[in-house]
Amino acid sequence: MSIDRTDIRHLKPDFKGITMKIIIILCFCLLMISCAQTADYSSGNVQISRITDDQLVKDAVTQKRYLSSLFLSEEAKKELDTILKELMSRHPNWLWTKIENDRVEVGMTKHELLLSWGKPYSTHNRKSYWIYKTVGSKRQISFLKGKIKRIFVTKDFKKNSSSTPLSF
């Protein structure tokens, strides 16, 4: 029994495909690591009291996203805890129980919403309302004077879908 060279060609490994997959995975890993880089608050090298609320909320959202990824680390947990403790001391009137449980309600500030749900999918009309998308629903948050005025939830994305105002 003889085997023709053309018969075994299909047995060669596809290094081109494997190489591309490895490159894509490495790029993804590097992107995730670079996205999670924030100031080193937990070490005490940065005077956290001098950092603006906007920057602290941005860094907290970044750390929270990092913690929900595959790249969970103790350093990221410490950073997030340090940032949240500072924000709690500055804003004891914020709805921290809601924020910790990823809930929002009418009257919350944009910072509270960002800490609860993270960055919006999109913003519209000079940021007077934000859109969050989840599996099977879309949430539109409208603001008045920097606070949540109304929350609309659309259950599906069809043209005739109904929106109902809800409070979470």
The 8 nearest C-alpha neighbors of each residue, nearest first, counted from 0:
[[1, 2, 3, 6, 4, 7, 5, 8],
 [0, 2, 3, 4, 6, 7, 5, 8],
 [3, 1, 4, 6, 0, 7, 5, 8],
 [2, 4, 6, 5, 1, 7, 8, 0],
 [5, 3, 6, 7, 2, 8, 1, 9],
 [4, 6, 8, 3, 7, 9, 2, 10],
 [7, 5, 3, 4, 8, 2, 9, 10],
 [6, 8, 10, 9, 5, 4, 3, 11],
 [9, 7, 5, 10, 6, 11, 4, 12],
 [8, 10, 7, 11, 6, 5, 12, 13],
 [11, 9, 7, 8, 12, 6, 13, 5],
 [10, 12, 9, 8, 13, 7, 14, 6],
 [13, 11, 14, 10, 9, 17, 15, 16],
 [12, 14, 15, 16, 17, 11, 18, 10],
 [15, 13, 17, 16, 12, 18, 19, 11],
 [14, 16, 18, 13, 17, 19, 12, 20],
 [17, 15, 19, 18, 14, 13, 20, 21],
 [16, 18, 14, 20, 19, 15, 21, 13],
 [17, 19, 21, 15, 20, 16, 14, 22],
 [20, 18, 22, 16, 21, 17, 23, 15],
 [19, 21, 17, 23, 18, 22, 24, 16],
 [20, 22, 24, 18, 19, 23, 25, 17],
 [21, 23, 19, 25, 20, 24, 26, 18],
 [22, 24, 20, 26, 21, 25, 19, 27],
 [25, 23, 27, 21, 26, 22, 20, 28],
 [26, 24, 28, 22, 27, 23, 21, 29],
 [27, 25, 23, 29, 28, 24, 30, 22],
 [26, 28, 30, 24, 25, 29, 23, 31],
 [29, 27, 25, 31, 30, 26, 24, 32],
 [28, 30, 32, 26, 31, 27, 33, 25],
 [29, 31, 27, 33, 28, 32, 34, 26],
 [32, 30, 34, 28, 29, 33, 27, 35],
 [31, 33, 29, 35, 30, 34, 28, 36],
 [32, 34, 30, 35, 36, 31, 29, 28],
 [35, 33, 31, 32, 36, 30, 61, 65],
 [36, 34, 32, 33, 65, 61, 62, 37],
 [35, 37, 33, 34, 32, 38, 61, 62],
 [38, 36, 58, 35, 39, 61, 62, 40],
 [37, 39, 40, 36, 45, 58, 78, 44],
 [38, 40, 41, 42, 37, 45, 44, 78],
 [41, 39, 45, 42, 43, 38, 78, 47],
 [40, 42, 78, 43, 39, 81, 77, 44],
 [43, 41, 44, 40, 39, 45, 78, 77],
 [42, 44, 45, 41, 40, 46, 39, 47],
 [45, 43, 42, 39, 40, 46, 41, 38],
 [46, 44, 43, 40, 47, 39, 38, 42],
 [47, 45, 48, 49, 44, 43, 50, 40],
 [46, 48, 50, 49, 45, 40, 85, 43],
 [47, 49, 46, 50, 85, 51, 45, 89],
 [50, 48, 47, 46, 51, 45, 52, 55],
 [49, 51, 47, 48, 54, 52, 55, 46],
 [52, 50, 53, 54, 55, 49, 48, 47],
 [51, 53, 55, 54, 56, 50, 86, 110],
 [54, 52, 56, 51, 55, 57, 110, 50],
 [55, 53, 57, 51, 52, 56, 58, 50],
 [54, 56, 52, 58, 57, 53, 59, 51],
 [57, 55, 59, 53, 58, 54, 52, 60],
 [58, 56, 54, 60, 55, 59, 53, 61],
 [57, 59, 61, 55, 56, 60, 37, 54],
 [58, 60, 56, 62, 61, 57, 79, 63],
 [61, 59, 63, 57, 58, 62, 117, 114],
 [60, 62, 58, 64, 59, 63, 35, 65],
 [63, 61, 65, 59, 64, 60, 79, 35],
 [62, 64, 60, 66, 65, 61, 59, 67],
 [65, 63, 67, 61, 62, 66, 60, 68],
 [64, 66, 62, 68, 63, 67, 35, 61],
 [67, 65, 71, 63, 68, 64, 62, 75],
 [66, 68, 64, 65, 63, 69, 71, 70],
 [69, 67, 65, 70, 66, 71, 64, 31],
 [68, 70, 71, 67, 66, 65, 31, 72],
 [69, 71, 68, 72, 65, 66, 31, 32],
 [70, 72, 66, 69, 68, 65, 67, 73],
 [73, 71, 75, 74, 70, 76, 66, 65],
 [72, 74, 76, 75, 77, 71, 78, 66],
 [75, 73, 77, 72, 76, 78, 41, 79],
 [74, 76, 78, 72, 77, 73, 62, 79],
 [77, 75, 73, 79, 74, 78, 80, 72],
 [76, 78, 74, 80, 75, 79, 81, 41],
 [79, 77, 75, 81, 41, 76, 80, 40],
 [78, 80, 82, 76, 81, 77, 59, 62],
 [81, 79, 77, 83, 78, 82, 84, 76],
 [80, 82, 78, 84, 79, 83, 41, 77],
 [81, 83, 79, 85, 80, 84, 78, 86],
 [82, 84, 86, 80, 85, 81, 87, 79],
 [85, 83, 87, 81, 86, 82, 80, 88],
 [84, 86, 88, 82, 83, 87, 89, 81],
 [85, 87, 83, 89, 88, 84, 90, 82],
 [88, 86, 84, 90, 91, 89, 85, 83],
 [87, 89, 85, 86, 90, 91, 84, 83],
 [90, 88, 86, 87, 91, 85, 84, 52],
 [89, 91, 87, 92, 88, 93, 86, 85],
 [90, 92, 87, 93, 88, 89, 95, 86],
 [93, 91, 90, 94, 95, 87, 89, 88],
 [94, 92, 91, 95, 90, 111, 107, 87],
 [95, 93, 97, 96, 98, 92, 111, 107],
 [94, 96, 98, 97, 93, 99, 87, 91],
 [97, 95, 99, 98, 94, 100, 102, 101],
 [96, 98, 102, 100, 95, 94, 99, 101],
 [97, 99, 115, 95, 101, 100, 96, 102],
 [98, 100, 96, 97, 101, 95, 115, 102],
 [99, 101, 97, 98, 102, 96, 115, 95],
 [102, 100, 115, 98, 99, 116, 97, 103],
 [103, 101, 97, 100, 98, 167, 115, 104],
 [104, 102, 167, 112, 97, 115, 101, 107],
 [105, 103, 167, 166, 107, 106, 102, 147],
 [104, 106, 147, 148, 107, 149, 166, 103],
 [107, 105, 147, 146, 104, 148, 108, 149],
 [108, 106, 146, 147, 105, 111, 104, 112],
 [107, 109, 146, 111, 110, 145, 147, 112],
 [108, 110, 112, 111, 113, 146, 145, 107],
 [109, 111, 113, 108, 112, 114, 56, 53],
 [112, 110, 114, 108, 109, 113, 107, 115],
 [113, 111, 109, 115, 110, 114, 116, 103],
 [114, 112, 117, 110, 116, 115, 111, 118],
 [113, 115, 111, 112, 117, 116, 60, 110],
 [116, 114, 101, 98, 112, 113, 102, 117],
 [117, 115, 113, 112, 114, 101, 118, 102],
 [118, 116, 113, 60, 114, 115, 119, 112],
 [117, 119, 113, 120, 116, 60, 131, 121],
 [120, 118, 131, 121, 130, 129, 117, 122],
 [119, 121, 131, 130, 132, 118, 122, 129],
 [122, 120, 130, 119, 129, 123, 131, 118],
 [121, 123, 129, 126, 128, 130, 119, 120],
 [124, 122, 126, 128, 125, 127, 129, 121],
 [125, 123, 126, 127, 128, 122, 129, 141],
 [124, 126, 127, 123, 122, 128, 129, 142],
 [125, 127, 123, 122, 128, 124, 129, 142],
 [128, 126, 142, 124, 125, 141, 123, 129],
 [129, 127, 141, 140, 126, 123, 142, 122],
 [128, 130, 122, 140, 139, 121, 119, 123],
 [129, 131, 139, 121, 120, 119, 138, 122],
 [132, 130, 138, 120, 119, 137, 139, 129],
 [133, 131, 137, 136, 138, 120, 130, 134],
 [132, 134, 136, 135, 137, 131, 138, 120],
 [133, 135, 136, 132, 137, 155, 154, 131],
 [136, 134, 155, 154, 133, 137, 156, 132],
 [137, 135, 154, 155, 133, 153, 134, 132],
 [136, 138, 132, 153, 152, 131, 133, 139],
 [139, 137, 152, 131, 151, 130, 132, 153],
 [138, 140, 130, 151, 129, 150, 131, 152],
 [139, 141, 150, 129, 128, 149, 130, 138],
 [142, 140, 128, 149, 148, 127, 147, 139],
 [143, 141, 147, 148, 146, 127, 145, 128],
 [142, 144, 145, 146, 148, 147, 141, 127],
 [145, 143, 146, 142, 147, 148, 108, 127],
 [144, 146, 143, 142, 108, 109, 147, 127],
 [147, 145, 108, 142, 106, 107, 143, 144],
 [148, 146, 142, 105, 106, 107, 149, 141],
 [147, 149, 142, 141, 105, 143, 146, 106],
 [148, 150, 141, 147, 140, 105, 164, 151],
 [151, 149, 140, 164, 165, 139, 166, 141],
 [152, 150, 164, 139, 163, 138, 162, 165],
 [153, 151, 138, 162, 163, 137, 154, 164],
 [152, 154, 162, 137, 136, 155, 161, 138],
 [153, 155, 136, 135, 152, 137, 156, 160],
 [156, 154, 136, 135, 153, 157, 160, 137],
 [155, 157, 158, 160, 154, 136, 153, 137],
 [158, 156, 160, 159, 155, 161, 154, 153],
 [159, 157, 160, 156, 161, 155, 153, 162],
 [160, 158, 157, 161, 156, 155, 162, 153],
 [161, 159, 157, 158, 155, 156, 153, 162],
 [160, 162, 153, 159, 163, 154, 155, 152],
 [163, 161, 153, 152, 151, 160, 164, 154],
 [162, 164, 151, 152, 165, 161, 153, 150],
 [163, 165, 151, 150, 152, 149, 162, 166],
 [166, 164, 150, 151, 163, 167, 152, 149],
 [165, 167, 104, 105, 150, 164, 103, 149],
 [166, 104, 103, 102, 165, 105, 150, 97]]
